[in-house]
Amino acid sequence: MGIPNPASLKASILNELRTELKTSGENGSEAADRKLRELAGIQDGLVRELLDQKMLIKKLETQIGDLAKQLEDTKKGYSSCSTFCSSVFSFCCSIFY
């Protein structure tokens, strides 16, 4: 599941808040507008936090990819070393036995 578009997320939340405020029977359009602005500010902060986390996840995915490549390279190096050591051991055994 992907992260939704911030603009559509914001519009959806604001529409839900407007509907909720209208049905709650709150008096005074000024108080309702103030509450909407406050909630919109909170929502903006949440969207920014979500985008920051998405960027962090991308960086972590890149680091994991780099570490996986390093691990694979290390395994290849170990395999070569193991083959070499096995050859040396076989050679030594053939000399002494």
Secondary structure, DSSP 8 states (H G I E B T S, - for coil): -----HHHHHHHHHHHHHHHHHHHT-S-HHHHHHHHHHHHHHHHHHHHHHHHHHHHHHHHHHHHHHHHHHHHHHHHHHHHHHHHHHHHHHHHHHHH-
